[in-house]
Amino acid sequence: MASSRQRATNISTIASRAFFLLIILQIPLFRVPCLSGMCTTPIEVTCSQLIASEIFPLVMVKALLYPGAVANGLTKNMTIPSWDDLLNIYNLTNVKEASAATDLQRLEVLAGSYFSVAGALMGLLKPGRMSLFGTLLVIWGLIKEGILGKPLNTDPATAIYAYPTILVALICGFSSIKYDVKKMMRSSSARPIAKPLQSSSKSKLK
């Protein structure tokens, strides 16, 4: 039993760390219109809303953006972006003047992005269900937009799209939840079976 529990803990820890890297390094998961133009990661959607609403200090928002900006800069042209140029790189300088209707039309993607970012950060301390819940919300929002949404243009560069990496995020989110199969089977088998009262059975015999 200890070995299976330890194995489940190891799988959960590895999956939560993989999900954290997917989110914090801003691996593209989807492509949707947002306040900054087109967003491809939950962090971009989240940060554009945080800057527009001024809920958190700008320094905290930049701290979320910087690891992904460094990763993108190193992979594309082997350069490290400047801290002061982050808002220009992500086109976040004028998001306060942008219309909020863009994100309000896709509340599932917005809420799922919030939960995905929060779940990735909290998963480093204690893996939980928030990462999976956020990913499922994003996927449902993309599916709903694809089925019920009416595209205003047919330009493939601005069309809503889900990358195959979102399946990797879904698997990591699901695997980050710890399941102890033996404990579940033992708890289900230990439930008492209801027995008829002796008084009621005797009254029926009379």
Rosetta constraint file for C-alpha pairs under 8 A:
AtomPair CA 1 CA 5 HARMONIC 6.19 0.50
AtomPair CA 1 CA 182 HARMONIC 7.05 0.50
AtomPair CA 2 CA 6 HARMONIC 6.02 0.50
AtomPair CA 3 CA 7 HARMONIC 6.03 0.50
AtomPair CA 4 CA 8 HARMONIC 6.15 0.50
AtomPair CA 4 CA 180 HARMONIC 7.32 0.50
AtomPair CA 5 CA 9 HARMONIC 6.21 0.50
AtomPair CA 5 CA 180 HARMONIC 5.98 0.50
AtomPair CA 6 CA 10 HARMONIC 6.18 0.50
AtomPair CA 7 CA 11 HARMONIC 6.22 0.50
AtomPair CA 8 CA 12 HARMONIC 6.11 0.50
AtomPair CA 8 CA 178 HARMONIC 5.80 0.50
AtomPair CA 8 CA 179 HARMONIC 6.39 0.50
AtomPair CA 8 CA 180 HARMONIC 6.88 0.50
AtomPair CA 9 CA 13 HARMONIC 6.12 0.50
AtomPair CA 9 CA 178 HARMONIC 6.25 0.50
AtomPair CA 10 CA 14 HARMONIC 6.14 0.50
AtomPair CA 11 CA 15 HARMONIC 6.02 0.50
AtomPair CA 11 CA 175 HARMONIC 6.71 0.50
AtomPair CA 11 CA 176 HARMONIC 6.94 0.50
AtomPair CA 11 CA 178 HARMONIC 7.96 0.50
AtomPair CA 12 CA 16 HARMONIC 6.07 0.50
AtomPair CA 12 CA 127 HARMONIC 6.74 0.50
AtomPair CA 12 CA 175 HARMONIC 5.68 0.50
AtomPair CA 12 CA 176 HARMONIC 3.93 0.50
AtomPair CA 12 CA 177 HARMONIC 5.84 0.50
AtomPair CA 12 CA 178 HARMONIC 5.74 0.50
AtomPair CA 13 CA 17 HARMONIC 6.25 0.50
AtomPair CA 13 CA 124 HARMONIC 7.98 0.50
AtomPair CA 13 CA 127 HARMONIC 6.81 0.50
AtomPair CA 13 CA 176 HARMONIC 6.47 0.50
AtomPair CA 14 CA 18 HARMONIC 6.15 0.50
AtomPair CA 14 CA 176 HARMONIC 7.57 0.50
AtomPair CA 15 CA 19 HARMONIC 6.12 0.50
AtomPair CA 15 CA 172 HARMONIC 4.77 0.50
AtomPair CA 15 CA 173 HARMONIC 6.95 0.50
AtomPair CA 15 CA 175 HARMONIC 5.73 0.50
AtomPair CA 15 CA 176 HARMONIC 4.99 0.50
AtomPair CA 16 CA 20 HARMONIC 6.16 0.50
AtomPair CA 16 CA 120 HARMONIC 6.94 0.50
AtomPair CA 16 CA 123 HARMONIC 5.53 0.50
AtomPair CA 16 CA 124 HARMONIC 6.81 0.50
AtomPair CA 16 CA 127 HARMONIC 6.06 0.50
AtomPair CA 16 CA 172 HARMONIC 6.47 0.50
AtomPair CA 16 CA 173 HARMONIC 6.87 0.50
AtomPair CA 16 CA 175 HARMONIC 7.75 0.50
AtomPair CA 16 CA 176 HARMONIC 5.05 0.50
AtomPair CA 17 CA 21 HARMONIC 6.30 0.50
AtomPair CA 17 CA 120 HARMONIC 7.77 0.50
AtomPair CA 17 CA 123 HARMONIC 7.24 0.50
AtomPair CA 17 CA 124 HARMONIC 6.51 0.50
AtomPair CA 18 CA 22 HARMONIC 6.28 0.50
AtomPair CA 18 CA 172 HARMONIC 6.70 0.50
AtomPair CA 19 CA 23 HARMONIC 6.30 0.50
AtomPair CA 19 CA 120 HARMONIC 6.18 0.50
AtomPair CA 19 CA 131 HARMONIC 7.82 0.50
AtomPair CA 19 CA 169 HARMONIC 6.05 0.50
AtomPair CA 19 CA 172 HARMONIC 5.65 0.50
AtomPair CA 19 CA 173 HARMONIC 6.68 0.50
AtomPair CA 20 CA 24 HARMONIC 5.88 0.50
AtomPair CA 20 CA 120 HARMONIC 4.56 0.50
AtomPair CA 20 CA 121 HARMONIC 6.69 0.50
AtomPair CA 20 CA 123 HARMONIC 7.43 0.50
AtomPair CA 20 CA 124 HARMONIC 7.57 0.50
AtomPair CA 21 CA 25 HARMONIC 5.56 0.50
AtomPair CA 21 CA 26 HARMONIC 7.93 0.50
AtomPair CA 22 CA 26 HARMONIC 6.10 0.50
AtomPair CA 22 CA 27 HARMONIC 5.38 0.50
AtomPair CA 22 CA 169 HARMONIC 7.17 0.50
AtomPair CA 23 CA 27 HARMONIC 6.51 0.50
AtomPair CA 23 CA 41 HARMONIC 7.32 0.50
AtomPair CA 23 CA 42 HARMONIC 6.96 0.50
AtomPair CA 23 CA 43 HARMONIC 6.88 0.50
AtomPair CA 23 CA 116 HARMONIC 7.61 0.50
AtomPair CA 23 CA 117 HARMONIC 6.61 0.50
AtomPair CA 23 CA 120 HARMONIC 6.81 0.50
AtomPair CA 24 CA 43 HARMONIC 7.39 0.50
AtomPair CA 24 CA 64 HARMONIC 7.07 0.50
AtomPair CA 24 CA 65 HARMONIC 7.77 0.50
AtomPair CA 24 CA 67 HARMONIC 6.43 0.50
AtomPair CA 24 CA 68 HARMONIC 5.99 0.50
AtomPair CA 24 CA 117 HARMONIC 7.92 0.50
AtomPair CA 24 CA 120 HARMONIC 7.93 0.50
AtomPair CA 25 CA 67 HARMONIC 5.84 0.50
AtomPair CA 25 CA 68 HARMONIC 4.03 0.50
AtomPair CA 25 CA 69 HARMONIC 7.72 0.50
AtomPair CA 25 CA 71 HARMONIC 6.29 0.50
AtomPair CA 26 CA 41 HARMONIC 5.72 0.50
AtomPair CA 26 CA 42 HARMONIC 7.74 0.50
AtomPair CA 26 CA 43 HARMONIC 6.86 0.50
AtomPair CA 26 CA 68 HARMONIC 5.04 0.50
AtomPair CA 27 CA 41 HARMONIC 6.68 0.50
AtomPair CA 27 CA 165 HARMONIC 7.81 0.50
AtomPair CA 28 CA 40 HARMONIC 5.02 0.50
AtomPair CA 28 CA 41 HARMONIC 5.23 0.50
AtomPair CA 28 CA 163 HARMONIC 7.00 0.50
AtomPair CA 28 CA 165 HARMONIC 7.18 0.50
AtomPair CA 29 CA 40 HARMONIC 6.00 0.50
AtomPair CA 29 CA 41 HARMONIC 5.69 0.50
AtomPair CA 29 CA 42 HARMONIC 7.92 0.50
AtomPair CA 29 CA 162 HARMONIC 6.23 0.50
AtomPair CA 29 CA 163 HARMONIC 5.14 0.50
AtomPair CA 29 CA 164 HARMONIC 7.22 0.50
AtomPair CA 29 CA 165 HARMONIC 5.45 0.50
AtomPair CA 29 CA 166 HARMONIC 4.87 0.50
AtomPair CA 30 CA 39 HARMONIC 7.65 0.50
AtomPair CA 30 CA 40 HARMONIC 4.90 0.50
AtomPair CA 30 CA 41 HARMONIC 6.43 0.50
AtomPair CA 30 CA 160 HARMONIC 7.51 0.50
AtomPair CA 30 CA 161 HARMONIC 5.49 0.50
AtomPair CA 30 CA 162 HARMONIC 4.19 0.50
AtomPair CA 30 CA 163 HARMONIC 5.27 0.50
AtomPair CA 30 CA 166 HARMONIC 7.21 0.50
AtomPair CA 31 CA 38 HARMONIC 6.48 0.50
AtomPair CA 31 CA 39 HARMONIC 5.60 0.50
AtomPair CA 31 CA 40 HARMONIC 4.45 0.50
AtomPair CA 31 CA 41 HARMONIC 7.60 0.50
AtomPair CA 31 CA 158 HARMONIC 7.95 0.50
AtomPair CA 31 CA 159 HARMONIC 7.43 0.50
AtomPair CA 31 CA 160 HARMONIC 5.33 0.50
AtomPair CA 31 CA 161 HARMONIC 5.00 0.50
AtomPair CA 31 CA 162 HARMONIC 6.37 0.50
AtomPair CA 31 CA 163 HARMONIC 7.91 0.50
AtomPair CA 32 CA 38 HARMONIC 5.60 0.50
AtomPair CA 32 CA 39 HARMONIC 5.51 0.50
AtomPair CA 32 CA 40 HARMONIC 6.63 0.50
AtomPair CA 32 CA 158 HARMONIC 7.63 0.50
AtomPair CA 32 CA 159 HARMONIC 7.23 0.50
AtomPair CA 32 CA 160 HARMONIC 4.97 0.50
AtomPair CA 32 CA 161 HARMONIC 6.91 0.50
AtomPair CA 33 CA 37 HARMONIC 5.65 0.50
AtomPair CA 33 CA 38 HARMONIC 4.47 0.50
AtomPair CA 33 CA 39 HARMONIC 6.13 0.50
AtomPair CA 33 CA 102 HARMONIC 6.83 0.50
AtomPair CA 33 CA 103 HARMONIC 7.72 0.50
AtomPair CA 33 CA 158 HARMONIC 7.38 0.50
AtomPair CA 33 CA 160 HARMONIC 7.49 0.50
AtomPair CA 34 CA 38 HARMONIC 5.57 0.50
AtomPair CA 34 CA 39 HARMONIC 5.95 0.50
AtomPair CA 34 CA 45 HARMONIC 6.52 0.50
AtomPair CA 34 CA 48 HARMONIC 7.66 0.50
AtomPair CA 34 CA 102 HARMONIC 5.87 0.50
AtomPair CA 34 CA 103 HARMONIC 5.80 0.50
AtomPair CA 35 CA 45 HARMONIC 7.85 0.50
AtomPair CA 35 CA 48 HARMONIC 6.09 0.50
AtomPair CA 35 CA 49 HARMONIC 7.35 0.50
AtomPair CA 35 CA 95 HARMONIC 5.65 0.50
AtomPair CA 35 CA 98 HARMONIC 5.93 0.50
AtomPair CA 35 CA 99 HARMONIC 7.12 0.50
AtomPair CA 35 CA 100 HARMONIC 7.09 0.50
AtomPair CA 35 CA 102 HARMONIC 6.61 0.50
AtomPair CA 35 CA 103 HARMONIC 6.95 0.50
AtomPair CA 36 CA 48 HARMONIC 6.35 0.50
AtomPair CA 36 CA 90 HARMONIC 7.19 0.50
AtomPair CA 36 CA 91 HARMONIC 5.52 0.50
AtomPair CA 36 CA 92 HARMONIC 5.59 0.50
AtomPair CA 36 CA 94 HARMONIC 7.75 0.50
AtomPair CA 36 CA 95 HARMONIC 5.88 0.50
AtomPair CA 36 CA 98 HARMONIC 7.93 0.50
AtomPair CA 37 CA 91 HARMONIC 7.53 0.50
AtomPair CA 38 CA 158 HARMONIC 7.20 0.50
AtomPair CA 39 CA 44 HARMONIC 5.74 0.50
AtomPair CA 39 CA 45 HARMONIC 6.09 0.50
AtomPair CA 40 CA 44 HARMONIC 6.97 0.50
AtomPair CA 40 CA 45 HARMONIC 7.98 0.50
AtomPair CA 41 CA 45 HARMONIC 6.67 0.50
AtomPair CA 41 CA 113 HARMONIC 7.97 0.50
AtomPair CA 42 CA 46 HARMONIC 6.04 0.50
AtomPair CA 42 CA 112 HARMONIC 7.80 0.50
AtomPair CA 42 CA 113 HARMONIC 4.37 0.50
AtomPair CA 42 CA 114 HARMONIC 7.14 0.50
AtomPair CA 42 CA 116 HARMONIC 6.84 0.50
AtomPair CA 42 CA 117 HARMONIC 6.66 0.50
AtomPair CA 43 CA 47 HARMONIC 5.83 0.50
AtomPair CA 43 CA 64 HARMONIC 7.24 0.50
AtomPair CA 43 CA 65 HARMONIC 7.10 0.50
AtomPair CA 43 CA 113 HARMONIC 6.90 0.50
AtomPair CA 43 CA 114 HARMONIC 7.99 0.50
AtomPair CA 43 CA 117 HARMONIC 6.48 0.50
AtomPair CA 44 CA 48 HARMONIC 6.04 0.50
AtomPair CA 44 CA 65 HARMONIC 7.69 0.50
AtomPair CA 44 CA 90 HARMONIC 7.85 0.50
AtomPair CA 45 CA 49 HARMONIC 6.47 0.50
AtomPair CA 45 CA 110 HARMONIC 6.57 0.50
AtomPair CA 45 CA 113 HARMONIC 6.57 0.50
AtomPair CA 46 CA 50 HARMONIC 6.16 0.50
AtomPair CA 46 CA 110 HARMONIC 7.06 0.50
AtomPair CA 46 CA 113 HARMONIC 6.12 0.50
AtomPair CA 46 CA 114 HARMONIC 5.83 0.50
AtomPair CA 46 CA 117 HARMONIC 7.83 0.50
AtomPair CA 47 CA 51 HARMONIC 6.05 0.50
AtomPair CA 47 CA 61 HARMONIC 5.98 0.50
AtomPair CA 47 CA 64 HARMONIC 7.83 0.50
AtomPair CA 47 CA 65 HARMONIC 7.71 0.50
AtomPair CA 48 CA 52 HARMONIC 6.17 0.50
AtomPair CA 48 CA 92 HARMONIC 6.54 0.50
AtomPair CA 48 CA 95 HARMONIC 6.65 0.50
AtomPair CA 49 CA 53 HARMONIC 6.00 0.50
AtomPair CA 50 CA 54 HARMONIC 5.63 0.50
AtomPair CA 50 CA 55 HARMONIC 5.70 0.50
AtomPair CA 50 CA 56 HARMONIC 6.36 0.50
AtomPair CA 50 CA 61 HARMONIC 7.27 0.50
AtomPair CA 51 CA 55 HARMONIC 7.25 0.50
AtomPair CA 51 CA 56 HARMONIC 7.52 0.50
AtomPair CA 51 CA 58 HARMONIC 6.95 0.50
AtomPair CA 51 CA 61 HARMONIC 7.41 0.50
AtomPair CA 51 CA 92 HARMONIC 7.79 0.50
AtomPair CA 51 CA 95 HARMONIC 7.17 0.50
AtomPair CA 51 CA 96 HARMONIC 7.07 0.50
AtomPair CA 52 CA 95 HARMONIC 5.60 0.50
AtomPair CA 52 CA 96 HARMONIC 4.40 0.50
AtomPair CA 52 CA 97 HARMONIC 7.89 0.50
AtomPair CA 53 CA 96 HARMONIC 7.44 0.50
AtomPair CA 54 CA 58 HARMONIC 7.88 0.50
AtomPair CA 56 CA 60 HARMONIC 6.66 0.50
AtomPair CA 56 CA 61 HARMONIC 7.07 0.50
AtomPair CA 57 CA 61 HARMONIC 6.79 0.50
AtomPair CA 58 CA 62 HARMONIC 6.19 0.50
AtomPair CA 59 CA 63 HARMONIC 6.16 0.50
AtomPair CA 60 CA 64 HARMONIC 6.51 0.50
AtomPair CA 61 CA 65 HARMONIC 6.47 0.50
AtomPair CA 62 CA 66 HARMONIC 5.88 0.50
AtomPair CA 62 CA 83 HARMONIC 7.74 0.50
AtomPair CA 62 CA 86 HARMONIC 6.99 0.50
AtomPair CA 63 CA 67 HARMONIC 7.49 0.50
AtomPair CA 64 CA 68 HARMONIC 7.96 0.50
AtomPair CA 65 CA 69 HARMONIC 6.20 0.50
AtomPair CA 65 CA 86 HARMONIC 7.51 0.50
AtomPair CA 66 CA 70 HARMONIC 6.10 0.50
AtomPair CA 66 CA 83 HARMONIC 7.29 0.50
AtomPair CA 66 CA 86 HARMONIC 7.30 0.50
AtomPair CA 67 CA 71 HARMONIC 6.26 0.50
AtomPair CA 68 CA 72 HARMONIC 6.06 0.50
AtomPair CA 69 CA 73 HARMONIC 5.99 0.50
AtomPair CA 69 CA 80 HARMONIC 7.82 0.50
AtomPair CA 69 CA 81 HARMONIC 6.70 0.50
AtomPair CA 69 CA 86 HARMONIC 7.66 0.50
AtomPair CA 70 CA 74 HARMONIC 6.11 0.50
AtomPair CA 70 CA 79 HARMONIC 7.72 0.50
AtomPair CA 70 CA 80 HARMONIC 5.34 0.50
AtomPair CA 70 CA 81 HARMONIC 6.18 0.50
AtomPair CA 71 CA 75 HARMONIC 6.20 0.50
AtomPair CA 72 CA 76 HARMONIC 6.00 0.50
AtomPair CA 73 CA 77 HARMONIC 5.86 0.50
AtomPair CA 73 CA 78 HARMONIC 5.86 0.50
AtomPair CA 73 CA 79 HARMONIC 5.13 0.50
AtomPair CA 73 CA 80 HARMONIC 5.56 0.50
AtomPair CA 73 CA 81 HARMONIC 6.41 0.50
AtomPair CA 74 CA 78 HARMONIC 3.86 0.50
AtomPair CA 74 CA 79 HARMONIC 5.19 0.50
AtomPair CA 74 CA 80 HARMONIC 6.35 0.50
AtomPair CA 81 CA 85 HARMONIC 7.04 0.50
AtomPair CA 81 CA 86 HARMONIC 7.39 0.50
AtomPair CA 82 CA 86 HARMONIC 6.77 0.50
AtomPair CA 85 CA 89 HARMONIC 6.16 0.50
AtomPair CA 86 CA 90 HARMONIC 6.32 0.50
AtomPair CA 87 CA 91 HARMONIC 5.81 0.50
AtomPair CA 87 CA 92 HARMONIC 4.78 0.50
AtomPair CA 87 CA 93 HARMONIC 5.57 0.50
AtomPair CA 88 CA 92 HARMONIC 6.22 0.50
AtomPair CA 88 CA 93 HARMONIC 6.21 0.50
AtomPair CA 91 CA 95 HARMONIC 7.94 0.50
AtomPair CA 94 CA 98 HARMONIC 6.77 0.50
AtomPair CA 100 CA 104 HARMONIC 6.26 0.50
AtomPair CA 101 CA 105 HARMONIC 6.05 0.50
AtomPair CA 102 CA 106 HARMONIC 7.30 0.50
AtomPair CA 103 CA 107 HARMONIC 6.40 0.50
AtomPair CA 103 CA 110 HARMONIC 6.63 0.50
AtomPair CA 104 CA 110 HARMONIC 7.99 0.50
AtomPair CA 106 CA 110 HARMONIC 6.38 0.50
AtomPair CA 106 CA 141 HARMONIC 6.54 0.50
AtomPair CA 106 CA 145 HARMONIC 7.79 0.50
AtomPair CA 107 CA 111 HARMONIC 5.91 0.50
AtomPair CA 107 CA 141 HARMONIC 7.51 0.50
AtomPair CA 108 CA 112 HARMONIC 5.77 0.50
AtomPair CA 108 CA 137 HARMONIC 5.45 0.50
AtomPair CA 108 CA 138 HARMONIC 5.88 0.50
AtomPair CA 108 CA 140 HARMONIC 7.02 0.50
AtomPair CA 108 CA 141 HARMONIC 4.81 0.50
AtomPair CA 109 CA 113 HARMONIC 5.96 0.50
AtomPair CA 109 CA 137 HARMONIC 6.37 0.50
AtomPair CA 109 CA 138 HARMONIC 4.41 0.50
AtomPair CA 109 CA 139 HARMONIC 7.63 0.50
AtomPair CA 109 CA 140 HARMONIC 7.93 0.50
AtomPair CA 109 CA 141 HARMONIC 5.25 0.50
AtomPair CA 109 CA 142 HARMONIC 7.14 0.50
AtomPair CA 110 CA 114 HARMONIC 6.44 0.50
AtomPair CA 110 CA 138 HARMONIC 7.61 0.50
AtomPair CA 111 CA 115 HARMONIC 6.30 0.50
AtomPair CA 111 CA 134 HARMONIC 7.20 0.50
AtomPair CA 111 CA 137 HARMONIC 7.17 0.50
AtomPair CA 111 CA 138 HARMONIC 7.74 0.50
AtomPair CA 112 CA 116 HARMONIC 5.94 0.50
AtomPair CA 112 CA 133 HARMONIC 7.26 0.50
AtomPair CA 112 CA 134 HARMONIC 3.98 0.50
AtomPair CA 112 CA 135 HARMONIC 6.02 0.50
AtomPair CA 112 CA 136 HARMONIC 7.26 0.50
AtomPair CA 112 CA 137 HARMONIC 4.72 0.50
AtomPair CA 112 CA 138 HARMONIC 4.85 0.50
AtomPair CA 113 CA 117 HARMONIC 6.16 0.50
AtomPair CA 113 CA 134 HARMONIC 6.23 0.50
AtomPair CA 113 CA 135 HARMONIC 7.59 0.50
AtomPair CA 113 CA 138 HARMONIC 6.75 0.50
AtomPair CA 114 CA 118 HARMONIC 6.16 0.50
AtomPair CA 114 CA 134 HARMONIC 7.19 0.50
AtomPair CA 115 CA 119 HARMONIC 5.72 0.50
AtomPair CA 115 CA 130 HARMONIC 6.00 0.50
AtomPair CA 115 CA 131 HARMONIC 6.43 0.50
AtomPair CA 115 CA 133 HARMONIC 7.07 0.50
AtomPair CA 115 CA 134 HARMONIC 4.55 0.50
AtomPair CA 115 CA 135 HARMONIC 7.91 0.50
AtomPair CA 116 CA 120 HARMONIC 6.02 0.50
AtomPair CA 116 CA 130 HARMONIC 6.81 0.50
AtomPair CA 116 CA 131 HARMONIC 4.91 0.50
AtomPair CA 116 CA 132 HARMONIC 7.59 0.50
AtomPair CA 116 CA 133 HARMONIC 7.63 0.50
AtomPair CA 116 CA 134 HARMONIC 4.60 0.50
AtomPair CA 116 CA 135 HARMONIC 6.19 0.50
AtomPair CA 117 CA 121 HARMONIC 6.40 0.50
AtomPair CA 117 CA 131 HARMONIC 7.71 0.50
AtomPair CA 118 CA 122 HARMONIC 6.06 0.50
AtomPair CA 118 CA 130 HARMONIC 7.45 0.50
AtomPair CA 118 CA 131 HARMONIC 7.61 0.50
AtomPair CA 119 CA 123 HARMONIC 5.65 0.50
AtomPair CA 119 CA 127 HARMONIC 7.98 0.50
AtomPair CA 119 CA 128 HARMONIC 7.36 0.50
AtomPair CA 119 CA 129 HARMONIC 7.61 0.50
AtomPair CA 119 CA 130 HARMONIC 4.79 0.50
AtomPair CA 119 CA 131 HARMONIC 4.42 0.50
AtomPair CA 119 CA 134 HARMONIC 7.67 0.50
AtomPair CA 120 CA 124 HARMONIC 6.98 0.50
AtomPair CA 120 CA 131 HARMONIC 6.19 0.50
AtomPair CA 121 CA 125 HARMONIC 7.75 0.50
AtomPair CA 122 CA 126 HARMONIC 6.14 0.50
AtomPair CA 122 CA 127 HARMONIC 6.91 0.50
AtomPair CA 122 CA 128 HARMONIC 7.96 0.50
AtomPair CA 123 CA 127 HARMONIC 4.08 0.50
AtomPair CA 123 CA 128 HARMONIC 6.36 0.50
AtomPair CA 123 CA 131 HARMONIC 7.82 0.50
AtomPair CA 127 CA 176 HARMONIC 5.86 0.50
AtomPair CA 127 CA 177 HARMONIC 6.53 0.50
AtomPair CA 127 CA 178 HARMONIC 7.98 0.50
AtomPair CA 128 CA 176 HARMONIC 6.58 0.50
AtomPair CA 128 CA 177 HARMONIC 5.60 0.50
AtomPair CA 128 CA 178 HARMONIC 7.96 0.50
AtomPair CA 129 CA 133 HARMONIC 6.14 0.50
AtomPair CA 129 CA 173 HARMONIC 7.35 0.50
AtomPair CA 129 CA 174 HARMONIC 7.80 0.50
AtomPair CA 129 CA 176 HARMONIC 7.56 0.50
AtomPair CA 129 CA 177 HARMONIC 6.13 0.50
AtomPair CA 130 CA 134 HARMONIC 6.05 0.50
AtomPair CA 131 CA 135 HARMONIC 6.24 0.50
AtomPair CA 131 CA 173 HARMONIC 5.14 0.50
AtomPair CA 132 CA 136 HARMONIC 6.13 0.50
AtomPair CA 132 CA 170 HARMONIC 6.38 0.50
AtomPair CA 132 CA 172 HARMONIC 7.89 0.50
AtomPair CA 132 CA 173 HARMONIC 4.21 0.50
AtomPair CA 132 CA 174 HARMONIC 5.61 0.50
AtomPair CA 133 CA 137 HARMONIC 6.22 0.50
AtomPair CA 133 CA 173 HARMONIC 7.99 0.50
AtomPair CA 134 CA 138 HARMONIC 6.32 0.50
AtomPair CA 135 CA 139 HARMONIC 6.21 0.50
AtomPair CA 135 CA 166 HARMONIC 7.84 0.50
AtomPair CA 135 CA 169 HARMONIC 7.01 0.50
AtomPair CA 135 CA 170 HARMONIC 6.01 0.50
AtomPair CA 135 CA 173 HARMONIC 7.32 0.50
AtomPair CA 136 CA 140 HARMONIC 6.04 0.50
AtomPair CA 136 CA 170 HARMONIC 7.31 0.50
AtomPair CA 137 CA 141 HARMONIC 6.11 0.50
AtomPair CA 138 CA 142 HARMONIC 6.26 0.50
AtomPair CA 139 CA 143 HARMONIC 6.12 0.50
AtomPair CA 140 CA 144 HARMONIC 5.95 0.50
AtomPair CA 141 CA 145 HARMONIC 6.05 0.50
AtomPair CA 142 CA 146 HARMONIC 6.11 0.50
AtomPair CA 142 CA 160 HARMONIC 7.55 0.50
AtomPair CA 142 CA 161 HARMONIC 7.67 0.50
AtomPair CA 142 CA 162 HARMONIC 7.25 0.50
AtomPair CA 143 CA 147 HARMONIC 6.11 0.50
AtomPair CA 144 CA 148 HARMONIC 5.58 0.50
AtomPair CA 144 CA 149 HARMONIC 6.93 0.50
AtomPair CA 145 CA 149 HARMONIC 4.43 0.50
AtomPair CA 145 CA 150 HARMONIC 7.86 0.50
AtomPair CA 146 CA 160 HARMONIC 7.72 0.50
AtomPair CA 151 CA 159 HARMONIC 7.76 0.50
AtomPair CA 153 CA 159 HARMONIC 7.80 0.50
AtomPair CA 154 CA 159 HARMONIC 6.98 0.50
AtomPair CA 155 CA 159 HARMONIC 6.23 0.50
AtomPair CA 162 CA 166 HARMONIC 6.93 0.50
AtomPair CA 164 CA 168 HARMONIC 7.32 0.50
AtomPair CA 165 CA 169 HARMONIC 6.46 0.50
AtomPair CA 166 CA 170 HARMONIC 6.19 0.50
AtomPair CA 167 CA 171 HARMONIC 6.20 0.50
AtomPair CA 168 CA 172 HARMONIC 6.16 0.50
AtomPair CA 169 CA 173 HARMONIC 6.00 0.50
AtomPair CA 170 CA 174 HARMONIC 6.13 0.50
AtomPair CA 171 CA 175 HARMONIC 5.99 0.50
AtomPair CA 172 CA 176 HARMONIC 6.01 0.50
AtomPair CA 173 CA 177 HARMONIC 7.25 0.50
AtomPair CA 180 CA 184 HARMONIC 6.31 0.50
AtomPair CA 181 CA 185 HARMONIC 6.20 0.50
AtomPair CA 182 CA 186 HARMONIC 6.04 0.50
AtomPair CA 183 CA 187 HARMONIC 6.07 0.50
AtomPair CA 184 CA 188 HARMONIC 6.19 0.50
AtomPair CA 185 CA 189 HARMONIC 6.14 0.50
AtomPair CA 186 CA 190 HARMONIC 6.04 0.50
AtomPair CA 187 CA 191 HARMONIC 6.66 0.50
AtomPair CA 196 CA 200 HARMONIC 7.14 0.50
AtomPair CA 196 CA 201 HARMONIC 7.05 0.50
AtomPair CA 197 CA 201 HARMONIC 6.46 0.50
AtomPair CA 198 CA 202 HARMONIC 6.15 0.50
AtomPair CA 199 CA 203 HARMONIC 6.19 0.50
AtomPair CA 200 CA 204 HARMONIC 6.38 0.50
AtomPair CA 201 CA 205 HARMONIC 6.58 0.50
AtomPair CA 202 CA 206 HARMONIC 6.52 0.50
